[in-house]
Amino acid sequence: MNSNDFNFRLYSYKDSLQSFAISFTRDIEDANDLVQDTMLKAINYSNHFKEGTNFKAWLYTIMKNTFINNYRRATKTNSIMTVTDDITSDKLHFSATINDSQGKFVMEDIYKALGKLQPEYYVPFLRYFEGFKYYEIAEQLNIPIGTVKTRIHVARQLLKKSLKMHYKNLPGN
């Protein structure tokens, strides 16, 4: 079947597709969208239609699958995004109190804490933070890998101790 015949045949089923779509959506605008999506998919996948099979059933199957996929997508989106008119203060507290200036002060404290580390702890920690592997740091500094791990662990503990005043301000603490 050539594309003109296919398009003519497809258009001839538009009214029955419209009725079928309304039975799914219960809304005329949503039904129009569903018919449009169905017709577009039918055109895009016209090469998958086998001559001699039931054209109307093929279109109905496309419509049914399109409706189900759209419904699942909408359900998944609604489960991820919570829409509420009642936003309580406990939900707003953290986002409303954090701003750029507070972040700037936190970063200053982090830099000060890093500056207080002795070089034997600072250098391995910084290299690890930059993404180097333990063995790479060991090779660069010409020290055993166990020493690298220990120094990074000690640096973390010292930083944690220096920055404990910020830990209590994190959400969930």
N, C-alpha and C positions, 0 to 999 in steps of 0.2 A: 504494500500500500504506500503510495507516495505521500509527501507531507501535506499537500492540499486536501487529499481525500481524508487523511487522518484528522486534520484540523476541522474539516467540515463535519466529520462524524463526531468528534469531540464536542463541538459547539451544539450539535443537535441534542446532546444529553445534558445541556446546561440546566434546564428546568428541573429535571429529575434529580440532578446533583444538588440543586438548591433545596429541594424538599428533603432530601436525605440529610443534608447539612443542618437544616433547622431541627430535625429530630435529634441530632447530637447536641447542638449548642443551645437551643431554646432562645436564641437571640438572632435577629435578622442581620445585624452588622457582623457578628462573629461568623454567621453562616456564609455571608458574602466573602469574608476573608478565607474561610475554609474551602469554598468552591474555587476561588482564585488560586490558592495554594495547590489544590488538587489538579486543576487544569494545567498549571505551570509544571508540576511534576510529571504529569502525563506527557506533556510536550517534550520535556527534557529526557524522559525515559521511553520515548516512543519506539526506540529500537529494541526494547525489551518486550514489546507486545507481540505475541505470536498470532499470526493470521489464522483465522478459523476458531479462535477461542472467544469467549463471551466478553465483548468490549465493555459492556455496562458493568459487569461483575468486576472486571479489572479496574475500572474507574472507582467503583465503590470500595474495593480493597485499598486502593491508594488513599481514598478519603478517610476510611476508618483508621488506617495506620497513621495518617497525618494527624488526625484528631487525637489519637492515643498518645503519640509522641509529644504533641503540644501540651496535652494535659499533664503528662509526666514531667515535662520540663517546667511547667508552671508550678506544679506541686513541689518539685525540688527547689525551685527558686523561693517559693513562699516559706519552705521549711528552713532555709538558710537565712533569709531576711525576716526579722521580726518587726512587724509594723505595729506601733502602738501610739495612742494619743496621750497616754498617761506615762510620762517619763518622770521617774522618781529622782529625788535628790541624790540618793546613794548611787544611782547609775551615772549621774552627771558629775559627781564630786571629783573623780579622778581626771576626767577629760577637761573639766572646767578649770581645774587648778593648775594643770600642766600648761606651760606656755614657753615661748622661746627663751625668755630671760631665765627661767628656772633651769631649762636645759643647758644654758650657757654656764650657769653656776655649777651644775653637776659636772660638766666637762672640765671646768677649771679645777674642781676637786680631784677628778681622775688624773689630770696632768700633774697636779701637785703630788698625788700619791705615787705616781710612776716616777716622778723626779726624786722621791725619797728612797727609792729602791737602790741598793748597791749595784754597781755595774755587772757583777757576776750573776745577779738575778734578773736585772733589767734586760740585758741583751738577749738571753735565751727566751725570756717571756715575749719580748717584742718580736723576735723572729718567728716564734710559734704563732703569735697573734697575726702576723703577716701571711701566714699560710705555709710556712716551711714545716717539713716533717721532722720528727725527732732525729732521725739519722742524718738528715741534711744539716741540722744545727750542730750536731756532734762533729761532723766533718769540718764545717766552717770554723768552729771554735777550737777544734782539735782537742776535744774532751770526750770521755766515755758517754754513751747514750744514757746510761743510768744516772749520771751526774746531770745531764740535760733535763731528764724527767724530774729529778729531785729539785733542781733550781726553779723550774717552771711551777712546780707544786708549791714551793716556798713563796715564790712571787705572788701566786694566786692568794695564798693565805694572808700575806702581808697586805695586799690590796683589799681583800675582803674586810680585814680588820680596820684599815684606814677609811673605808667607804661604808662602814656599817650604818652610819646615820642616814644613808640613802636607801638602804635595804628595807627599812620599815615603811617607806613611802611607796614601795612597789605595790601594784594591785595584787590582792590575795594575801598580803602580809599584815 
